[in-house]
Amino acid sequence: ALDVLTVGQVGGGSGVVEMKNNGLVATNGTYITPNGIISGTGTLAVGFLGLQNEGILAPGITVQYPFTSPDVSQFQGVATMAISGTLTTGPTGRLEIPLIGSNIGQYGSLVVTGTVTLDGVLALDFNQGYAPHQGDTFTLLTATGGINGTFDDVEISGLAPGFEYNLTIVNGQ
């Protein structure tokens, strides 16, 4: 797209971009409205205007076939969504991450080549009976240009009440 991609309608209708098979979406800028969602795996090349998220950005987990084992420890997948450019998550924005294990490929992650400005909500969704153990770490976000700000809130689903965690930002991760 030679212009700005707007996902959803400001003050109105919803919009969804579901990236599959590590697809590429290239724009001069992307805006996810409060009613919009971009999910899946692949690369968002967002040009000089960057990505402004006021809706939902949800990097996914894509299973690489053949996948025949029900044992998630044998899972071989790609979990990364890449953003070539900057990312700004506004107060209504959400970064939604699925987790089915602690190994790379078992949880969604986001890699940004520019700077990231955080606000809004980090939503972690634990699935398939997976619960992390003390000492498990997850690199959910990497920004080569650095990270500014923090999430206003962290929402966790799929775990027993009272689960404790630490959220830290170290060296752009």
Backbone bond lengths (Angstrom), bond angles and torsions (degrees), N, CA, C in turn:
res aa  C-N    CA-C-N  psi(-1)  N-CA   C-N-CA  omega(-1)  CA-C   N-CA-C  phi
1 A - - - 1.453 - - 1.520 107.67 -
2 L 1.299 116.32 134.66 1.461 120.73 -179.89 1.518 111.84 -88.61
3 D 1.297 116.47 2.71 1.449 121.85 -177.05 1.521 108.70 -127.93
4 V 1.326 116.85 -165.98 1.461 122.10 177.20 1.521 108.70 -83.84
5 L 1.323 116.40 133.19 1.454 122.48 174.05 1.524 107.02 -90.33
6 T 1.330 116.92 120.22 1.458 121.85 176.56 1.521 107.23 -108.85
7 V 1.338 115.95 122.86 1.453 121.86 -178.96 1.526 107.23 -104.85
8 G 1.327 116.17 111.67 1.455 121.92 -173.51 1.517 109.09 95.46
9 Q 1.309 115.55 170.11 1.451 120.82 -179.46 1.515 108.89 -115.39
10 V 1.304 116.49 130.12 1.461 120.66 179.25 1.522 108.57 -60.47
11 G 1.344 116.49 123.31 1.456 121.70 178.58 1.520 114.34 74.44
12 G 1.340 117.73 11.89 1.453 117.40 -176.06 1.512 113.77 -156.34
13 G 1.317 115.49 -123.56 1.451 123.50 -169.28 1.516 115.50 -61.91
14 S 1.324 113.59 158.90 1.463 120.01 -179.02 1.515 110.21 -90.30
15 G 1.311 115.11 164.98 1.452 121.71 176.49 1.513 109.34 -149.92
16 V 1.336 116.27 146.12 1.458 121.04 -177.51 1.522 109.46 -135.96
17 V 1.334 115.72 132.84 1.450 121.76 168.33 1.517 105.57 -119.64
18 E 1.337 116.17 115.36 1.454 121.06 178.29 1.524 107.71 -108.40
19 M 1.333 115.49 112.94 1.457 120.76 -179.18 1.527 108.89 -87.87
20 K 1.334 116.01 132.90 1.461 120.92 -179.31 1.520 109.40 -130.16
21 N 1.328 115.26 156.49 1.466 121.69 174.85 1.524 112.70 55.11
22 N 1.341 115.65 38.16 1.467 121.09 178.73 1.518 111.84 54.48
23 G 1.320 115.99 45.77 1.460 122.48 -177.99 1.514 113.02 -67.26
24 L 1.324 115.71 170.32 1.454 123.79 178.62 1.518 108.59 -122.26
25 V 1.332 116.60 128.21 1.454 122.82 172.57 1.518 105.92 -120.31
26 A 1.340 117.09 118.36 1.459 121.57 -177.70 1.528 109.74 -116.72
27 T 1.338 115.68 127.41 1.458 121.95 -179.50 1.528 108.86 -141.88
28 N 1.327 115.93 172.91 1.464 119.83 171.61 1.518 110.96 -87.43
29 G 1.316 116.78 -2.43 1.459 123.86 178.50 1.514 108.45 168.17
30 T 1.321 117.03 152.11 1.457 120.91 -179.51 1.523 108.76 -134.73
31 Y 1.325 115.53 135.84 1.460 121.89 178.04 1.522 108.24 -125.34
32 I 1.339 116.45 119.22 1.458 121.77 173.77 1.526 106.36 -97.10
33 T 1.338 116.52 111.89 1.459 120.88 -179.02 1.533 109.28 -72.11
34 P 1.339 118.59 169.43 1.460 120.15 176.80 1.533 112.95 -57.17
35 N 1.335 117.96 -18.09 1.463 122.63 179.65 1.529 112.41 -102.83
36 G 1.329 117.85 8.73 1.452 121.01 -174.54 1.519 113.65 -109.25
37 I 1.341 115.05 157.78 1.465 122.00 179.64 1.528 108.88 -140.28
38 I 1.328 116.77 133.14 1.461 122.14 165.31 1.516 105.69 -120.16
39 S 1.357 115.94 124.26 1.454 120.25 -178.07 1.519 110.19 -137.19
40 G 1.339 115.11 166.15 1.454 121.07 174.46 1.512 113.04 112.04
41 T 1.326 115.25 -153.27 1.461 121.51 179.62 1.516 109.44 -129.41
42 G 1.311 115.08 151.63 1.450 120.08 178.84 1.509 110.62 140.43
43 T 1.339 115.53 -158.27 1.455 121.71 -176.62 1.517 110.22 -124.34
44 L 1.327 115.01 131.53 1.460 122.13 170.42 1.526 106.60 -105.15
45 A 1.317 117.56 107.72 1.461 121.84 175.44 1.521 105.77 -94.12
46 V 1.336 117.18 102.74 1.458 121.45 -166.47 1.522 114.62 -101.82
47 G 1.312 117.51 10.88 1.455 120.77 173.73 1.511 113.70 59.78
48 F 1.325 114.16 -165.00 1.466 120.17 -172.32 1.524 113.49 -70.55
49 L 1.337 119.12 -17.85 1.461 120.86 179.39 1.523 112.98 -86.25
50 G 1.337 118.33 -15.41 1.454 122.25 176.89 1.516 113.46 73.94
51 L 1.333 114.95 -169.20 1.463 123.03 178.88 1.522 108.14 -114.29
52 Q 1.327 115.93 122.35 1.461 122.92 175.60 1.517 107.02 -107.06
53 N 1.344 117.16 115.30 1.463 121.58 -177.09 1.522 110.83 -107.37
54 E 1.323 115.54 110.75 1.469 122.37 171.43 1.528 109.79 -112.71
55 G 1.349 116.58 -0.76 1.465 122.34 -178.92 1.516 110.45 -114.99
56 I 1.348 116.00 -122.46 1.464 121.06 -177.39 1.521 109.80 -125.27
57 L 1.314 115.62 126.75 1.456 123.46 171.81 1.519 105.73 -114.57
58 A 1.354 116.68 118.95 1.461 120.47 -170.49 1.528 111.60 -132.76
59 P 1.351 116.97 86.29 1.468 118.27 174.80 1.518 109.58 -62.86
60 G 1.318 116.82 137.19 1.454 120.51 -173.21 1.511 114.00 -108.86
61 I 1.306 113.86 -172.45 1.458 123.03 176.44 1.520 105.89 -118.73
62 T 1.313 117.17 124.89 1.456 121.20 178.63 1.513 108.90 -115.13
63 V 1.313 116.45 122.23 1.459 121.14 -179.63 1.523 108.93 -77.08
64 Q 1.338 115.91 132.79 1.457 120.34 173.81 1.515 107.79 -91.57
65 Y 1.301 116.45 127.96 1.462 121.63 -177.40 1.514 110.65 -85.94
66 P 1.355 121.28 151.48 1.457 123.11 4.28 1.524 111.10 -81.13
67 F 1.318 116.04 143.09 1.455 123.10 177.27 1.512 107.01 -128.68
68 T 1.314 116.26 106.34 1.463 119.61 -175.87 1.516 112.79 -119.58
69 S 1.328 117.64 -14.40 1.454 120.06 -175.02 1.523 111.18 -87.97
70 P 1.333 118.18 130.62 1.463 119.54 174.97 1.528 112.05 -78.23
71 D 1.326 117.44 -4.60 1.461 122.52 -179.06 1.528 108.48 -81.52
72 V 1.362 117.47 110.86 1.462 119.99 -176.59 1.517 112.85 -64.00
73 S 1.325 119.22 -18.60 1.466 119.78 177.16 1.522 110.44 -67.70
74 Q 1.338 117.40 -18.64 1.462 121.82 178.09 1.533 111.67 -93.77
75 F 1.331 117.49 3.09 1.452 122.71 -176.60 1.523 110.82 -60.95
76 Q 1.302 116.43 129.56 1.453 122.13 173.81 1.520 106.75 -120.76
77 G 1.288 118.15 111.12 1.453 119.46 -176.35 1.506 112.54 -150.41
78 V 1.303 114.72 175.80 1.446 123.05 176.91 1.516 105.94 -116.93
79 A 1.303 116.99 128.33 1.457 118.79 -175.22 1.512 113.16 -119.92
80 T 1.304 118.63 1.86 1.453 119.66 -169.43 1.518 113.64 -97.23
81 M 1.338 114.37 134.74 1.456 122.25 166.68 1.522 105.25 -107.47
82 A 1.304 116.45 132.93 1.462 121.04 -179.48 1.523 109.62 -109.64
83 I 1.326 115.08 142.72 1.459 120.79 173.79 1.520 106.97 -121.44
84 S 1.320 115.23 117.48 1.457 121.27 176.59 1.515 106.56 -92.46
85 G 1.332 115.58 97.57 1.461 121.71 -174.28 1.519 108.88 138.44
86 T 1.328 115.56 -158.75 1.462 120.91 -178.34 1.524 110.53 -100.77
87 L 1.334 115.08 159.84 1.464 122.02 176.46 1.519 108.65 -132.19
88 T 1.329 115.21 127.94 1.459 121.22 173.51 1.520 107.47 -123.23
89 T 1.329 116.47 118.77 1.458 121.37 176.46 1.521 107.42 -100.59
90 G 1.325 115.67 118.22 1.459 121.37 -178.66 1.514 111.92 -82.21
91 P 1.335 117.25 -179.67 1.462 122.18 -176.31 1.525 114.23 -60.26
92 T 1.335 118.72 -28.18 1.463 120.74 178.71 1.531 112.01 -96.43
93 G 1.315 116.97 -1.25 1.461 120.95 -177.50 1.520 112.93 -76.05
94 R 1.335 114.65 151.37 1.469 122.31 178.82 1.513 109.13 -131.67
95 L 1.327 115.74 139.03 1.454 122.61 168.32 1.515 105.38 -111.21
96 E 1.350 116.91 110.96 1.463 121.65 -175.81 1.521 109.67 -105.19
97 I 1.339 116.28 122.86 1.459 122.75 -174.76 1.526 110.03 -119.43
98 P 1.358 117.92 120.88 1.469 120.29 172.52 1.530 109.88 -84.51
99 L 1.341 117.49 145.31 1.470 122.51 178.14 1.518 109.63 -136.96
100 I 1.354 116.46 126.54 1.464 120.67 174.62 1.526 110.92 -123.66
101 G 1.330 117.18 3.00 1.459 122.89 179.66 1.515 109.39 -179.54
102 S 1.335 116.54 175.63 1.465 120.19 -176.48 1.523 113.57 -99.36
103 N 1.333 117.92 -6.26 1.459 120.35 179.46 1.520 110.97 -82.69
104 I 1.323 116.85 151.50 1.458 120.90 175.27 1.520 107.67 -56.67
105 G 1.306 116.23 134.28 1.449 121.57 -175.59 1.513 112.75 98.07
106 Q 1.346 116.19 -11.39 1.457 120.23 179.08 1.528 112.16 -105.81
107 Y 1.334 115.83 4.60 1.463 119.79 175.17 1.521 108.69 -149.54
108 G 1.320 115.51 151.42 1.451 120.69 178.24 1.513 110.75 -69.69
109 S 1.319 116.30 147.22 1.457 120.60 177.22 1.519 109.32 -147.97
110 L 1.314 115.51 160.91 1.451 122.24 -175.93 1.513 108.48 -129.91
111 V 1.338 117.04 130.04 1.460 122.88 177.17 1.522 107.26 -119.24
112 V 1.338 116.91 125.97 1.460 122.57 -176.87 1.528 108.21 -121.10
113 T 1.353 116.42 129.68 1.467 119.52 -178.53 1.522 112.51 -79.72
114 G 1.317 118.22 -18.21 1.455 122.26 178.88 1.514 111.28 -107.19
115 T 1.324 115.16 -153.93 1.462 120.41 178.50 1.530 110.10 -86.49
116 V 1.327 114.48 156.10 1.461 122.13 176.60 1.527 108.26 -123.15
117 T 1.327 115.59 133.32 1.455 121.63 172.68 1.531 106.64 -115.63
118 L 1.331 115.36 120.91 1.462 121.32 -174.78 1.522 112.38 -100.85
119 D 1.305 114.60 145.85 1.454 126.03 171.99 1.527 103.63 -164.29
120 G 1.282 119.44 -174.47 1.454 120.45 175.31 1.518 114.06 73.87
121 V 1.348 116.05 -144.72 1.463 122.41 -168.91 1.528 111.16 -124.20
122 L 1.327 115.46 137.33 1.457 122.69 166.70 1.518 105.77 -101.10
123 A 1.347 117.15 119.33 1.465 121.97 -178.80 1.525 108.70 -112.97
124 L 1.336 116.04 116.48 1.463 121.96 179.28 1.520 108.47 -104.48
125 D 1.347 115.83 124.99 1.463 121.42 -176.24 1.524 109.12 -118.51
126 F 1.336 116.04 103.04 1.467 122.05 179.82 1.523 108.47 -83.71
127 N 1.351 116.19 129.50 1.463 122.53 -172.81 1.515 111.81 -127.28
128 Q 1.323 115.30 169.36 1.460 125.02 174.19 1.529 112.74 54.80
129 G 1.327 116.27 33.02 1.458 121.30 176.61 1.516 114.03 76.89
130 Y 1.330 118.70 5.18 1.462 120.42 -178.42 1.530 110.75 -76.58
131 A 1.331 115.24 132.32 1.459 122.83 171.56 1.526 107.30 -133.30
132 P 1.328 117.47 129.62 1.466 119.72 -178.19 1.529 111.60 -69.65
133 H 1.326 115.10 159.04 1.464 122.78 177.39 1.527 109.04 -105.93
134 Q 1.307 115.82 159.98 1.455 120.22 177.12 1.527 108.53 -55.68
135 G 1.317 116.66 132.40 1.461 122.35 179.88 1.518 114.13 96.77
136 D 1.351 118.45 -14.80 1.460 120.46 176.29 1.526 109.47 -65.82
137 T 1.322 116.73 139.76 1.462 121.35 176.53 1.526 108.89 -128.46
138 F 1.312 115.88 153.00 1.455 123.13 -179.91 1.519 108.48 -135.13
139 T 1.318 117.38 128.08 1.458 121.15 173.08 1.520 106.32 -93.96
140 L 1.321 115.85 95.30 1.455 122.28 -174.12 1.526 112.59 -86.01
141 L 1.333 116.70 -26.32 1.456 121.93 -174.97 1.517 109.30 -146.83
142 T 1.320 116.05 129.87 1.461 122.11 174.82 1.519 107.69 -127.27
143 A 1.325 117.12 129.92 1.462 121.67 179.17 1.522 108.64 -129.96
144 T 1.322 116.47 113.94 1.463 119.48 -177.85 1.525 111.67 -67.19
145 G 1.341 117.38 -24.21 1.459 121.12 178.35 1.512 113.75 -90.93
146 G 1.338 117.79 0.64 1.456 121.85 179.07 1.524 112.11 99.02
147 I 1.342 114.55 165.79 1.459 121.81 -178.51 1.520 109.22 -122.82
148 N 1.336 115.50 129.92 1.459 122.42 176.54 1.524 108.64 -113.68
149 G 1.324 116.83 142.59 1.453 121.26 176.95 1.515 112.30 80.38
150 T 1.326 115.22 -174.97 1.461 122.98 178.52 1.525 108.48 -144.49
151 F 1.322 115.54 165.28 1.459 119.70 173.66 1.523 108.57 -71.76
152 D 1.334 116.86 143.94 1.460 121.48 176.51 1.516 111.35 -71.58
153 D 1.355 115.40 -31.27 1.454 119.67 -174.83 1.524 109.02 -151.81
154 V 1.327 115.85 153.29 1.463 122.92 172.80 1.520 106.88 -122.11
155 E 1.335 116.25 124.04 1.457 122.04 177.33 1.520 108.10 -109.79
156 I 1.331 116.38 132.20 1.464 121.35 -179.22 1.521 108.44 -122.94
157 S 1.337 115.39 127.91 1.463 120.28 175.78 1.523 108.95 -124.59
158 G 1.338 115.72 153.99 1.453 121.50 177.95 1.519 114.83 89.83
159 L 1.328 117.98 5.01 1.468 121.86 178.16 1.524 109.64 -123.09
160 A 1.318 115.32 159.64 1.461 120.44 177.75 1.530 110.24 -64.53
161 P 1.338 117.70 147.08 1.460 120.57 176.52 1.536 110.77 -57.05
162 G 1.325 115.63 146.44 1.452 120.93 178.24 1.521 114.46 91.52
163 F 1.329 117.38 1.01 1.461 120.70 178.59 1.524 109.06 -59.05
164 E 1.332 117.20 133.50 1.460 122.11 -179.02 1.525 110.12 -108.12
165 Y 1.325 116.19 144.97 1.455 121.53 -179.01 1.528 109.44 -150.66
166 N 1.329 115.14 164.54 1.465 122.71 171.73 1.514 107.52 -124.94
167 L 1.315 116.61 132.24 1.452 122.25 176.54 1.525 107.06 -111.27
168 T 1.327 116.75 117.12 1.460 120.23 -179.09 1.522 110.11 -129.06
169 I 1.324 115.09 152.42 1.456 121.90 174.26 1.521 106.71 -117.36
170 V 1.344 114.89 118.98 1.460 121.10 -177.51 1.530 108.65 -132.31
171 N 1.326 116.53 123.74 1.471 122.04 175.96 1.526 113.19 50.07
172 G 1.318 116.38 47.62 1.457 120.55 176.93 1.511 115.02 74.18
173 Q 1.349 117.39 16.56 1.470 121.43 177.36 1.515 109.45 -128.87
